[in-house]
Amino acid sequence: MQILVIGASSQIGHFLLPRLAAAGEDVLALSRQPRAGDPDWLVGNLPGGMPALPPLKAVVCLGPLNGLSQWLAGTRLPGTPHVVATSSMSAETKRNSSNPEERDLSRILREAETQLSTVCASRGMPWTIFRPTLVYGAGLDKSLTPVVQAAIRRHVFPLPAGRGQRQPVHADDIAAAIVAALALPAGRNQTFAIGGGERLSAAEMFRRARRTAGSATLPLPIPRFILNVATLVSPAMRGPIHRLDSDLIADNRHLEAALGIHPRAFTPGPEAWQAAS
């Protein structure tokens, strides 16, 4: 039986598909855009644009969690496939954000997690949810990579002050955790936080990203008082700037004990900031 990977063109999918192939799994990849010349690459989107599917061994969703939970609630999949999905640590870290949109995101994620686990349990389908921290590694993320790429274009790298701890996690380590969860009974019916193997300050994270950008840039330190002014000028910046002094981390002990996954430290190379093909 096959494993359906929804969001196969994502940064995690870029690493997951080869790992599943190496494990001998038969994969159906699905994304919003077709992959030329690949008959096993399906086109669809959650929740209402999914194609007809054969009986499946597992469903791995790297796309919107609320779309997955809605689709599962309204769809009767044959058999009892294992459902694995990625959520986000934002479900917890943005719960009490000063930004109402971020609080809404946290609520939506938590509600989708609950709906997914409830639907799966009612149908006898095992489930696994991963809550990653900031994800990087394939040049496709919407957080660090845009900063690095913009700095390369402008030859100036902004370095905001920030005391809060960060724990960037490589997309390939999440892919490895997904493969382990599919293979090990200890991965079933569990929610796993997953962060990188190193905690560092937000300021150090940006400094290290600059050093690994692969192109010379002029460092531009941004002191705290400038950031404070920015929150007054642009209310939308208040949440991101205030979080620079907040810890956005994950406790990997459950992940390591159950799945034997030990994510790498934050030591990216220039390829981490180049969009994967």
ZIKA-V714338 format. One record per residue. SS is DSSP state (H for helix, E for strand, - for the rest). Layout:
SS
SS
This chain:
-
E
E
E
E
E
-
-
-
-
H
H
H
H
H
H
H
H
H
H
H
H
-
-
-
E
E
E
E
E
E
-
-
-
-
-
-
-
-
-
E
E
E
-
E
-
-
-
E
-
-
-
-
-
-
E
E
E
E
E
E
-
-
-
H
H
H
H
H
H
H
H
H
-
-
-
-
-
-
-
-
E
E
E
E
E
-
-
-
H
H
H
H
-
-
-
-
-
-
H
H
H
H
H
H
H
H
H
H
H
H
H
H
H
H
H
H
H
H
H
H
H
-
-
-
-
E
E
E
E
E
E
-
-
E
E
-
-
-
-
-
-
-
H
H
H
H
H
H
H
H
H
H
H
-
E
E
E
E
E
-
-
-
-
E
E
-
-
E
E
H
H
H
H
H
H
H
H
H
H
H
H
H
-
H
H
H
-
-
E
E
E
E
E
-
-
-
-
-
E
E
H
H
H
H
H
H
H
H
H
H
-
-
-
-
-
-
E
E
E
E
E
-
H
H
H
H
H
H
H
H
H
H
-
-
-
H
H
H
H
H
H
H
H
H
-
-
E
-
-
-
-
H
H
H
H
H
H
H
-
-
-
-
-
-
-
-
-
-
H
H
H
H
-
-
-
-
